[in-house]
Amino acid sequence: MEEHKLKVVGEPFSAELGKQDLAPGKPFEFELEVEVVPEFELPGLEGLDVKKPILEVSDAAVEEEINKVRINEGSLDSREKPEAGDYLTGHGVMKGKDGTEFYNIKGCVVQKPAADKNGKGMILGVLVDDFDKQLGSPKAGDTVTIRTKGPENHEVEGIRGNDLTVTFTVDRIDRIVPADMNAVVAMFGMQSEAQLRETVKARLQQRVAVQQQVAMRQQISKHLVDATKMELPQRMAAFQTARVLENRRMELMYRGVDPMKIEEHMAELRTASGTVAQRDLKLFFILHKAAEQLNITVGEDEILNRIAQMAYERNMNPAKLRDEIVARNQVGAVFNQVREHKTMDAILAKAKVTEMPVEEYNKLMKGQESAVQA
């Protein structure tokens, strides 16, 4: 590797290693294949045409955010049978068609789909189209069986395309009763409801700034991917799914998306086309090369600041979130996110940015990732 200056990616591969017969005094020869960083030319990074949506924080958005806080801080009302939107806590076990056990989790939570979900629901991280029909209305102590096909892009290889059977034994059924507004005001140390609303509005304005930046970065990403010709390492592309999911989770946390919504998005992403993984892998190589060209570096303080920002959005202690990220071995994902954002922002600094109303922007970007919520 050093002699030939190979930039190796992924794990070495050998079709024959481990199959040879070893004999004393005889040579032991084998071949290894390694995949390397693809060679490609970066497109121009200056003067790109970028649209910036004009976003405002409406009173309705403030009300919606406060309602989320009231639900998060609400109490549980025990129910005999679940209705739409209620939560069931119990013991979930997921097995494949040959009996292989993938998950065995006590205390897992599922939600009986609300009316706007059209019967779709999630269990143990897998989205099931007819979840409501299969779940039914079990009581505490009942066991239900959910059958579904494993998503092709699941990070656990054995689950991909497998005929899955999930047994779920219900321990309890609860409905969330939103906390009283006065209790929320006191909980957050505010003097009045008006002060709480002003605080929430200030937080949403920060989130709007993030949304605007995300929308512009997505345009930069699309330009870079569309304008770059590259032959991807095939095996690495096939195993890219786990990294894509990890990065998307970090991105949603950065945007301040509600934790439950993040898990729903992750379940949907697992069913998405493999082209998503290939696109993200291609973008990874492009931004890595662009970061080197632009002399982008990331310090430890920047990683800690990003974790603190995500913790603020989730109303968590930064130290607790940092410990969780370290325990899940996700520090690398945070590093990559910061470096990629800094790289795209450096390109944005040299771009031609045009502001436009969000409605006009979404119409222009219809069908692309860059559409944002008003």
Secondary structure, DSSP 8 states (H G I E B T S, - for coil): -TTTT--EEEEEE-SSTT-S---TTS------EEEE---------SS-EEEEEE----HHHHHHHHHHHHHHT-EEEE-SS--TT-EEEEEEEEE-TT--EEEEEEEEEEE---GGGTT-EEETTEEETTHHHHH----TT-EEEEEEE--TT-SSGGGTT-EEEEEEEEEEEEEEE---HHHHHHHTT-SSHHHHHHHHHHHHHHHHHHHHHHHHHHHHHHHHHHT------HHHHHT-HHHHHHHHHHHHHHHT--HHHHHHHHHHHHTS-THHHHHHHHHHHHHHHHHHHTT----HHHHHHHHHHHHHHTT--HHHHHHHHHHTT-HHHHHHHHHHHHHHHHHHTTSEEEEEEHHHHHHHTTTSTT----
